[in-house]
Amino acid sequence: MSCCAAGTEGTLEMERAAHALPSSEELRLSSRDLGDGLYQTELSVPGVHCGACIATIEKSLKSRPDVERARVNLSTKRVSIVWKAKVGQIVTDPVDIVRTVFASGYEAHLFAAATDGDEALRNKLMLAVAVAGFAASNIMLLSVSVWSGADAATRDMFHWLSAAIAAPAIIYAGRFFFVSAWNGLRHGRVNMDVPISLAVILAYSMSLWETVHHGEQAWFDASVTLLFLLLIGRTLDHVMRDRARSAITGLARLSPRGAMVVMADGGREYRPLADIAIGDRLSVGAGERVPVDSIVVSGVSDSDFSIVNGESAAVRVQKGDALQAGILNLTGGLTLEASALARDSFLAEIVRLMEAAEGGKAGYRRIADRAAEIYAPAVHLLAFGAFLFWGLYGGDWKHALLVAVAVLIITCPCALGLAVPVVQVVAAGRLFKAGIMVKDGSAMERLAEIDCAAFDKTGTLTLGRPRFINRSGVDPGHMQIAASLGSHSRHPLSEALYRSVGSVAVTFDDVREIPGSGIEAKTSAGIYRLGSRSFAGNGTTAPEGRMSSRSEVVLSLDYAVLETFQFEDALRPGVEQALADFALKKIPVTILSGDRPEVVAKLATRLCVRDWKANLKPADKAGFCVEAQRSGHRLLMVGDGINDAPALSAAHVSMAPATAADIGRQAADFVFMHDSLEAVPLAIRASRKAGRLIRENFAIAIIYNGLAVPLALSGIATPLIAAIAMSTSSIIVVLNALRLNSLGSHLPVPKGAPTPNVAPRTARLAS
């Protein structure tokens, strides 16, 4: 539903007085210096919810000579403004730019990722829905008695009771629409809340007039029911948008709040992240994340680089190695030297990539929002024309006003507004039963349109859990020793080795972990070592012909190799069936991975996927998705790691498993809870059926308006009949959406499907 149809843009208007404009100094300090006299400022605009809002703000800002460009991000409710420090001899005051946003009718303040205001607004909406629903049901019960032929005294009493119930409900539940309508009119805009507010107020006022003069008809039920149905659509829309913005908040939680700075005299001081300067020495202990992009000055440790390349295998880092912000230090303490500010670090770059991608997603609603801009004045002209016609030519101004109110109510875009969100909710519920979570309702619409797909490797096509594969050829005694040593380490391969045994039969007293190398235990029999081949064998190299696509851990006694344990990542269940389904639908598939080429090539060959890319960074994956979009393709991205988050946001639509990192789940449009990858083609089936139902609902809404509007204009439909007709159209739309429940959760395995990636356009995507 359009935001303007639901009173979004002016919801926070009542609280505007509580917010002061930021000072020039605050704005300058928070702005990024882009060089050549240009600065970039980020502002929160909580009242932005649709294409009309975006156009209004961008147009007002671009009209200023000191604004180079302005872009509103709908998902994060953020406006990015690039402005000139000077225009001629006049120095720009950034406060004037913020005042321009206020003058266009929208609150603005320095950007913050917190969403407490959104949560409070959602709670207010849900309470308003409850109030309107309670009032509407009770007024309907009273109306039944009137319709059944109650005598005049009973009818008047019921009318007064209805008026008493409706008044507070309309004031409380209708304030979203009334404030938005007033805000729009005050700034010279006519939005969809204006006819809605007029219809509700006129219907109540006329009903009250009829009640005072002992009239037979009253339309209190029509006014409250109208609010109830519109608030349902508004709440659904707000919840969907709120979920779509959660990825940025997840990244903010991932970044540490500060770091321990090592002073020149050896002392230590904890500083907030924003106060860390380039060149500062930082102390990062085991289990802590790297706060900013840094260079290792001293120390050796295993580190989890999954945020960068998506691979679960720990990487040894030592003096001189570069570490990105967000990398998890696993085993040893490190002293780092900051090489970038927090706002220029790796995590900040991922945030910018995601926001840039999210900004492009706003387009799917803009057509409907532009239609809403035309709809509002058209409804006003139609109602006013009917009022003049019946007043001037019919001579009955009371009847003319009733016709005008009926037109306003019967043309309410409730069916049109519910056409999309009700299908999204039903489809989301159906997918939830199959273990698939839908985070953004519009994603189903986009998933139905895909013509190509890209999959991350580790954690997506595979489970991201190393699997011990040569147990049958390993001596059981050596296995027990290795498992005992592995129980003392957090390294993924050591943990996998320990899990494969499940219990420890051999114990060691003197055990120490050497970060980046392995584990050492001193015993009466000698020194046992478990780790890399060079560590365990004291410099021994791998034998000729050893498979480089497998990971290994070596056990040695006094540097003599006793056993080699090999590991391989297990395929995710349902991979072959899912890729066969893509091949059957002639949807080309590409594997995107940060892993080594030989590992990716082996998996691609095993899965019959011809297109694959290795050694990719987060920006490379996002760039692949952007290039696919620019080429006119609608790409589905399936990934799980933090490093996949920009690509998940940049793709036309995205999915992630529940085992994904928090930020990966938040950035994705869909999250599947079960291990099987068959959830991906199942979601496509559901989305395509949902798309058909949405189009059917739009057709129902158009047919309804084509039949109902002439009835209202002719004077046949009273406000009550108009409200019933409007409600009936909404009920039909809901019932049509419920047909999604007939979608089966069973996904048939295609027989004789062609091998994946047979379509020639895949080659164009890979180029």
ZIBEL-V50618 format. One line per field, one symbol per residue. phi: phi as a letter, one per 30 degrees, with the letter a starting at -180 (. if undefined). psi: psi as a letter, one per 40 degrees, with the letter a starting at -180 (. if undefined). burial: b if it has 9 or more other C-alpha atoms within 8 Angstrom, else e. A space follows every 50 residues. Layout:
phi=???
psi=???
burial=???
This chain:
phi=.edddbiddcdcedcdddccdddedddddddcdcihicbcbcbdbdddba dddedddddddddddccdabbccddchbccccbcdbbiccddcddddddd ddddjbdbaedbddbddddddddddddddddddddddddddddeddddjd ddddddddddddddddedddddddddddddddddddcibccddddddddd ddddddddddddchddcbbddddddededddddddeddddddddcddddd dddddddaadcddddjdbbdbdedcdcdjddbcbddiccddbebcdcajb adbccddccicdddcdbaejdcbcejdcdccbdbcccdcadedcdedddd edddddddedddddcdddddddddddddddddddddddddddccicdddd ddddddddddceddddddeddddddddddddddciccccbedddddddcd babbbdddicdcdibecdccddccdedddddddddddcbcdedddddddd cibccccbccbbcceiblcbbcbddkccbbldddddchjdcdddiddddc cbbccbbhicdcacccbbddddeidddddddddddhcdbbccbcddeddd ddddddcicdcabbhccedddddddddddddjdcccccabddddeddddd deabbbdddddedddddddbbcddddddddddddeddddddddddddddd dddeddcddeddddidddedddddddddddddddddddddddddddcddd cidddeicddddddddd
psi=iiddeefddededdeddehihiiddddddeihheifeiihhhihgeehei dddddddddddeehdehdihhhhddefhhhhhihdihbehhhhddddddd dddeehiiihhieifddddddddddddddddddddddddddddddddefi iddddddddddddddddddddddeddddddddddddefihaeeddddddd ddddddddddddffidiifddddddddddddddddddddddddeeedddd ddddhidaihhhideeiihhiideehiheihihhiheiihdihihhdiih ihihedddeehehihhiaheihhihehhhddiiihihheiideeiddddd dddddddddeeedeedddddddddddddddddddddddddddddegdddd ddddddddddehfddddedddddddddddddddefhhhdhdedddddeei eiihhichecdieehhhhefddehhdddddddddddeeiehddddddddd ddihehiidghihhhecaihhhideahhihaiddddefehiiihehheei iihhhihfehhdihhiiihiihieddddddddddefhiihhhieiidddd ddddddefhdhihifhidddddddddddddeeihhhhhidideedddddd idiiiiideiiddddddidihhdidheedddddddddddddddddddddd dddddddddddddeedhidddddddddddddddddddeedeehiehhihh hfiiiifehdedddde.
burial=bbbbbbbbbbbbbeeeeeeebbebeebeeebeeeeebbbbbbbbbbbbbb bbbbebbbebbbeeebbbbbebbbbebbbbbbbbbbbeeeebebbebbbb bbebbbbbbbeeeeeeeeeeebeebbebbebbbebbeebbebbebbeeeb eeeebbebbbebbebbeebbebbbbbbbbbbbbbbebeebbbbbbbbbbb bbbbebbbebbeeeeeebbbbbbbbbbbbbbbbbbbbbbbbbbbbbbbbb beeebbebbbbbbeeeeeeebbbeebebebbbbbbbebbbbbbbbbbbbb bbbbbbbbbbbbbbbbbbbeeebbbbbbbbbbbbbbbbbbbbeebbbbbb bebbbbbbbeebeebbeebbebbebbbebbebbbebbbbbbeebebbebb bbbbbbbbbbbbebbbbbbbbbbbbbbbebbbeebbbbbbbebbbbbbeb bbbbbbbbbbbbbbbbbbebeeebeeebbbbbbbbbbbbbbbbbbbbbbe beebeeebeebebbbbbbbbbbbeeebbbbbbbbbbbeebeeeeeeeeeb ebbbbbbebebbbbbbbbbbebebbebbbbbbbbebbbbbbbbbbebebb bbebbeeebbbbbbbbbbbebbbbbbbbbeeebbbbbbbbbbbbbbbbbb bbbbbbbbebbebbbbbbbbbbbbebbbbbbbbbbbbbbbbebbeebbeb beebbeebbebbbeeebbbbebbbbbbebbeebbebbbebbeeeeeeeeb eebebbbbeeebeebee
